[in-house]
Amino acid sequence: MSAVTAVTTRIKNIDREKIVLGLAAPLLAIVTAVIITSLVMTATGQNPFQAFSVMLDFGSKSDSQVWIVNKAIPYYLSAVAVAIGFRMNLFNIGVDGQYRVAAFFAAAVGGALALPGIIQIPVILITAMLVGALWAGIAGYLKATRGVSEVITTIMLNFIGGSLIGYFLKEGRLAEREGNLVHTTDIPDSSFFFEIPTNVQPIYGTIVIAVIVGIGYWFVLGRTRFGYDLRAVGASESAAEASGVSVKRTVITAMLLSGAVAGLVGMPTLLNVSGNYGNDFPTGIGFTGIAIALLGRNSAVGMAFAALLWGFLERTGGQLEFEGYAQEIVGVMQGVIVLSVVVAYELVRRWGIKRQQRIVGEQLAAQARKNSAEKDAEVTA
């Protein structure tokens, strides 16, 4: 009975240490980011306390909260797309190009069809995922078969994707002109995604897609054999190969999944806002996803909070301009927060490893002393 009690106590201690380490890193990062940002504001002659007060007050308003949630939806999807690659040390820098190409062709298909919404919406979503997967799969295939760095290929594919969109997004091809805007044919009203009504403005119904993607990401990468193989390849390709894992197949599959999720990034805008793809379609979300994935430590829940934080900073940053603060201060905050998180997690990780080594050393030393005492007792007897 005493042995069972000892094991139970040790498990509780381990869980407590994991919780402490898990909370220490984000708290350290937040404190560091606040201190550095305050110093930057002070150095430029601005009051940091007033700035934080303005941000908290404006960000807590109902309309701001809905705006932040809607803004966080594509950010979260972008972060998940990046994180799939990160989990196996693949750097998919091409999420920005993948979601733009996917959104363009999905919008073109949606505008060319006139099906009932219950059929057309899935067609648009599947088209976006297939195009995104194929576009990312090019980099995955070159990585697996030719050893070409995915960083180089995905960056180049971003430029190729932009040029491809530019070629087709012209009047008389796959687009039409409306004043100064050039865009694809509008999708039917029945193809718009539902909205969740609130007292101020509706929340995009595509938040359901983000939730499903987040749950799928958590389950597939954390609870399936494929997820284990993916992480194993990221840890050591040679060891994974020796254990029977096909590294090439895993690399290609991971890039296809990453691209499929990237294809959904533009759907909140297409299906809840614009109804078409035009030259005013938002860009740069893929690069923001990299920062959010780092900020959320590739965790499904962590990236959700990171996406909300990013939306909060963007929403309240606009208000700071009206208060006379420099426009660039929000960019400084975002950069400092990401750097602080990366540094803080690394410091906490190293401290945790040293602590574990010290505990193991103490246990081994205690066991050695016990064995020595038992031997001395046997000799004396």
Rosetta blueprint (number, residue, H / E / L):
1 M L
2 S H
3 A H
4 V H
5 T H
6 A H
7 V H
8 T H
9 T H
10 R H
11 I H
12 K H
13 N H
14 I H
15 D H
16 R H
17 E H
18 K H
19 I H
20 V H
21 L H
22 G H
23 L H
24 A H
25 A H
26 P H
27 L H
28 L H
29 A H
30 I H
31 V H
32 T H
33 A H
34 V H
35 I H
36 I H
37 T H
38 S H
39 L H
40 V H
41 M H
42 T H
43 A H
44 T L
45 G L
46 Q L
47 N L
48 P H
49 F H
50 Q H
51 A H
52 F H
53 S H
54 V H
55 M H
56 L H
57 D H
58 F H
59 G H
60 S L
61 K L
62 S H
63 D H
64 S H
65 Q H
66 V H
67 W H
68 I H
69 V H
70 N H
71 K H
72 A H
73 I H
74 P H
75 Y H
76 Y H
77 L H
78 S H
79 A H
80 V H
81 A H
82 V H
83 A H
84 I H
85 G H
86 F H
87 R L
88 M L
89 N L
90 L L
91 F L
92 N L
93 I L
94 G L
95 V H
96 D H
97 G H
98 Q H
99 Y H
100 R H
101 V H
102 A H
103 A H
104 F H
105 F H
106 A H
107 A H
108 A H
109 V H
110 G H
111 G H
112 A H
113 L L
114 A L
115 L L
116 P L
117 G H
118 I H
119 I H
120 Q H
121 I H
122 P H
123 V H
124 I H
125 L H
126 I H
127 T H
128 A H
129 M H
130 L H
131 V H
132 G H
133 A H
134 L H
135 W H
136 A H
137 G H
138 I H
139 A H
140 G H
141 Y H
142 L H
143 K H
144 A H
145 T H
146 R H
147 G L
148 V L
149 S L
150 E H
151 V H
152 I H
153 T H
154 T H
155 I H
156 M H
157 L H
158 N H
159 F H
160 I H
161 G H
162 G H
163 S H
164 L H
165 I H
166 G H
167 Y H
168 F H
169 L L
170 K L
171 E E
172 G L
173 R L
174 L L
175 A E
176 E E
177 R E
178 E E
179 G L
180 N L
181 L E
182 V E
183 H E
184 T L
185 T L
186 D L
187 I L
188 P L
189 D H
190 S H
191 S H
192 F L
193 F L
194 F L
195 E E
196 I E
197 P L
198 T L
199 N L
200 V L
201 Q L
202 P L
203 I E
204 Y E
205 G L
206 T L
207 I H
208 V H
209 I H
210 A H
211 V H
212 I H
213 V H
214 G H
215 I H
216 G H
217 Y H
218 W H
219 F H
220 V H
221 L H
222 G H
223 R H
224 T L
225 R H
226 F H
227 G H
228 Y H
229 D H
230 L H
231 R H
232 A H
233 V H
234 G H
235 A H
236 S L
237 E H
238 S H
239 A H
240 A H
241 E H
242 A H
243 S L
244 G L
245 V L
246 S L
247 V H
248 K H
249 R H
250 T H
251 V H
252 I H
253 T H
254 A H
255 M H
256 L H
257 L H
258 S H
259 G H
260 A H
261 V H
262 A H
263 G L
264 L L
265 V L
266 G L
267 M H
268 P H
269 T H
270 L H
271 L H
272 N H
273 V H
274 S H
275 G L
276 N L
277 Y L
278 G E
279 N L
280 D L
281 F L
282 P L
283 T L
284 G L
285 I H
286 G H
287 F H
288 T H
289 G H
290 I H
291 A H
292 I H
293 A H
294 L H
295 L H
296 G L
297 R L
298 N L
299 S L
300 A H
301 V H
302 G H
303 M H
304 A H
305 F H
306 A H
307 A H
308 L H
309 L H
310 W H
311 G H
312 F H
313 L H
314 E H
315 R H
316 T H
317 G H
318 G H
319 Q H
320 L H
321 E H
322 F H
323 E L
324 G L
325 Y L
326 A L
327 Q L
328 E L
329 I H
330 V H
331 G H
332 V H
333 M H
334 Q H
335 G H
336 V H
337 I H
338 V H
339 L H
340 S H
341 V H
342 V H
343 V H
344 A H
345 Y H
346 E H
347 L H
348 V H
349 R H
350 R H
351 W H
352 G H
353 I H
354 K H
355 R H
356 Q H
357 Q H
358 R H
359 I H
360 V H
361 G H
362 E H
363 Q H
364 L H
365 A H
366 A H
367 Q H
368 A H
369 R H
370 K H
371 N H
372 S H
373 A H
374 E H
375 K H
376 D H
377 A H
378 E H
379 V H
380 T H
381 A L
